[in-house]
Amino acid sequence: MIEHRPFDGLGRFHNHWLEAHYHFSFANYYEPARMGLGRLLVWNDDTIQPGKGFERHGHRDMEIITYVREGAISHRDHLGNEGRTLAGDVQVMSAGKGILHEEFNYEPVVTKIFQIWIEPKVTGIKPRWETKAFPKEDGAGRLVSLASGQADRDEALPIHQDATLYGARLLPGQSLRHETAAGRSGYLVVAAGAVTLGDLAVEARDGVAITGPEPFSITAREDSEILLADTP
């Protein structure tokens, strides 16, 4: 089954420094039909103004993946981890038994990120944080594993769940195929550009929920960047 979620129909939050769009129920946005997809619980599309960000706060027992679309995000936590993740790159925070952190946009321009939360298969573990740069050419015309808990995804940042977040860049007319297995789900978001999924036209920042088993093809209608989460 395939369910298209146009960007204009997502949940919304806006204040003086943050514009957020929610693919799933989150914070002030509650939609019973969008209470996560399998172990994927949150996919937020955030635009953060220069010099602003999320003050120190806590999480526990969650795999939190941040994909930077534009600008950069700077991380600091109570464990002493600090780092800056640039556009096209990824950071992963395994909250485990508890972590306090802050995320700020110290750039002179707006920063745009996806925040993706996946429920872990183990709880109470030691928290950790890591960031990784992914060469832009690696994502040309194929799905690249960005974060994963599957044993054969050595290039990906590790998470504590049998799930993978893929990224890809497609030129106009370029296609790729994927299949969600029985008992698993996929969630596709177009970070930039426009694609077709089968006969479905999917625009920038739209989401598509795919419940398996379901083979599908993605074809770019213009220069495009996509993310795909495959989760139990």
Backbone hydrogen bonds, N-H to C=O, Kabsch-Sander energy under -0.5 kcal/mol:
donor,donor_aa,acceptor,acceptor_aa,energy
3,E,209,A,-2.6
5,R,207,G,-3.7
9,G,6,P,-1.7
10,L,7,F,-1.7
11,G,22,Y,-2.1
13,F,20,A,-2.2
15,N,18,L,-2.3
19,E,47,T,-2.2
20,A,13,F,-3.0
20,A,18,L,-0.5
21,H,45,D,-1.7
22,Y,11,G,-2.2
23,H,21,H,-0.5
23,H,43,W,-2.4
25,S,34,R,-3.5
26,F,29,Y,-1.9
29,Y,26,F,-2.8
30,Y,28,N,-0.6
34,R,31,E,-2.6
35,M,32,P,-0.6
36,G,34,R,-0.6
37,L,40,L,-3.4
40,L,37,L,-2.0
41,L,39,R,-0.7
41,L,117,W,-2.3
42,V,117,W,-1.5
44,N,115,Q,-2.9
45,D,21,H,-3.0
46,D,44,N,-0.7
46,D,113,I,-2.5
47,T,19,E,-2.3
48,I,111,T,-3.2
49,Q,17,W,-2.4
51,G,105,N,-2.4
52,K,49,Q,-1.7
54,F,103,E,-3.0
55,E,53,G,-0.7
57,H,101,H,-2.2
59,H,99,I,-1.9
61,D,96,G,-3.1
63,E,118,I,-2.5
64,I,62,M,-0.7
64,I,93,M,-2.7
65,I,63,E,-0.6
65,I,116,I,-3.4
66,T,91,Q,-2.8
67,Y,65,I,-0.5
67,Y,114,F,-2.4
68,V,66,T,-0.5
68,V,89,D,-2.0
69,R,67,Y,-0.6
69,R,112,K,-2.9
70,E,112,K,-1.8
73,I,85,T,-2.2
74,S,104,F,-2.9
75,H,83,G,-3.3
76,R,102,E,-1.7
77,D,81,N,-1.8
78,H,100,L,-2.3
80,G,77,D,-1.7
83,G,75,H,-1.9
85,T,73,I,-2.9
86,L,84,R,-0.5
87,A,71,G,-1.3
88,G,68,V,-3.6
89,D,86,L,-2.2
90,V,132,K,-1.9
91,Q,66,T,-2.1
92,V,130,E,-2.9
93,M,64,I,-2.5
94,S,128,R,-1.9
95,A,62,M,-2.8
95,A,93,M,-0.9
97,K,125,I,-2.8
98,G,95,A,-2.3
99,I,59,H,-2.2
101,H,57,H,-2.7
102,E,76,R,-2.3
103,E,54,F,-1.7
104,F,74,S,-2.4
105,N,52,K,-3.2
106,Y,104,F,-0.8
111,T,48,I,-2.4
112,K,70,E,-2.0
113,I,46,D,-2.6
114,F,67,Y,-2.7
115,Q,44,N,-2.5
116,I,65,I,-3.0
116,I,114,F,-0.5
117,W,42,V,-2.0
118,I,63,E,-2.7
119,E,39,R,-2.8
121,K,160,H,-2.7
122,V,160,H,-0.5
128,R,94,S,-1.8
130,E,92,V,-2.1
132,K,90,V,-2.6
138,D,135,P,-1.5
139,G,135,P,-0.5
139,G,136,K,-1.0
140,A,137,E,-1.4
141,G,139,G,-0.8
141,G,169,R,-3.7
142,R,139,G,-0.5
144,V,167,G,-3.1
146,L,144,V,-0.6
146,L,165,L,-3.2
147,A,165,L,-1.3
148,S,157,L,-2.7
149,G,163,A,-2.1
153,R,150,Q,-1.7
156,A,153,R,-1.5
157,L,146,L,-2.6
159,I,148,S,-1.4
161,Q,159,I,-1.1
163,A,161,Q,-2.5
164,T,230,D,-2.1
165,L,147,A,-3.2
166,Y,164,T,-0.6
166,Y,228,L,-3.3
167,G,144,V,-2.1
168,A,226,I,-2.0
169,R,139,G,-4.4
170,L,224,S,-2.5
173,G,220,A,-2.9
174,Q,171,L,-2.5
176,L,218,I,-1.9
178,H,216,F,-2.3
180,T,214,E,-1.6
184,R,181,A,-1.9
185,S,231,T,-3.0
186,G,210,I,-3.6
187,Y,229,A,-2.1
188,L,208,V,-2.6
189,V,227,L,-2.6
190,V,206,D,-1.4
191,A,189,V,-0.9
191,A,225,E,-1.6
192,A,225,E,-1.7
195,V,202,V,-2.5
196,T,219,T,-2.6
197,L,200,L,-2.7
198,G,196,T,-0.6
198,G,217,S,-1.4
199,D,197,L,-0.6
200,L,197,L,-2.1
202,V,195,V,-3.2
202,V,200,L,-0.6
205,R,190,V,-3.9
206,D,203,E,-2.0
207,G,5,R,-2.5
208,V,188,L,-2.1
209,A,3,E,-2.7
210,I,186,G,-3.2
211,T,1,M,-2.4
212,G,184,R,-2.4
212,G,210,I,-0.5
214,E,180,T,-1.7
216,F,178,H,-2.8
218,I,176,L,-2.9
219,T,196,T,-2.5
220,A,174,Q,-2.5
221,R,194,A,-3.0
222,E,194,A,-1.0
224,S,170,L,-2.7
225,E,192,A,-2.5
226,I,168,A,-2.6
227,L,189,V,-2.5
228,L,166,Y,-2.1
229,A,187,Y,-2.5
230,D,164,T,-2.7
230,D,228,L,-0.5
231,T,185,S,-2.5
231,T,229,A,-0.6
